[in-house]
Amino acid sequence: MTVLMKRACVVLLVFLVLSAVLQGKTVIKMATLAPSDSTWTNMMKQMIKEVMDKSGGEIEFKLYPGGVLGDERDMVRRMQIGQLHACAMTSVGLSIIQKESLIFQLPLMFENYQELDYARDKLLERMETAFVQRGYVLLGWGDVGPAYLFSRRRIQSKEDVRKRKVWGWVDDQIAMALYKEAGITPIPLSISEVLTSLQTGVIDTVPSTPLACVALQWFNRLDYMIDLPLSISVGATVITQKSFDRLSPESREILILTAKKYHQSMTQKIREENDKSLVTLQNNGIEMTPVSEETRQDWESIALGVRKNLVGKLYSQSLLDELIRLVQEYRSDVGR
């Protein structure tokens, strides 16, 4: 064999090795609405690094934070056509994939996080199966936090809210159902339009968690908030089944176990950050207005109406009954 032929063989061997390495790498493009420097995104970056390190290079992530690829409906569409492979999203995006997941965000369903955790854990297998049936793998739940009504004007009763220019996230079916039941006419906008609309006066009232209100800089344009969390906003991270199936069994296990660990940590961290953000909001002049018992009962009546009206649209009566049973079970036995 000549020297030239030997060199050619070496080049060919190197090419084949590199091709094998490249073919063994799976790039996962992942998006989220969370700002690039937010608690959600920072913890997601940590999770991604650990998954990539543990997989030995088989998995490579490309993260697109801050809604740079559009709102959550855009993200779901991109996953459906293969332009994206995974998303960390709110219940709005999740509901486009699997509507039943919205049941955890029903208004005034839970009195505390412990009730939510108990019910969600009990229903986890059902939810995972439902996502798989839609072509997705549920990697973990990630709470957004307790949702309050914030406003430029003092609001206490539902009559006050009816007079305000309230933002309605176009695809938030729970919020839209709540507004309808309460006789509120919202102004539909995407989440990216909220800050500008607050600045220009197009809207003056928004539902938000304390942490999101701070992270998205909405609080600079708001002055009051009702002292009544209407729901606990939930979210989750999903990956398309096609992308998940491209991974080796070992890398799938790495992704599942690492995601579970980080989502548990993220949930606790987000809850702590929401408590801190609530203090930050008050320190920046946002006044928490008290709610009378009469007003509380009004909202509870509205919440019951929402639960009833969404049966058959988002979830079955049997699932709602099971969720209510689990909450009552926790209150009467587990949570004592």
WOWO-V383358 format. One line per field, one symbol per residue. ss: DSSP state (h for helix, s for strand, l for the rest). A space follows every 50 residues. Layout:
ss=???
This chain:
ss=llhhhhhhhhhhhhhhhhhhhhhhlsssssssllllllhhhhhhhhhhhh hhhhllllsssssslllllllhhhhhhhhhlllllssssshhhhhhhlhh hhhhhlllllllhhhhhhhhhhlhhhhhhhhhhllsssssslllssssss sllllllhhhhhlllsssslllhhhhhhhhhhllllssslhhhhhhhhhh llllssssshhhhhhllhhhhllsssllllssslsssssshhhhhlllhh hhhhhhhhhhhhhhhhhhhhhhhhhhhhhhhhhlllssslllhhhhhhhh hhhhhhhhhlslllslhhhhhhhhhhhhhhhhhhll
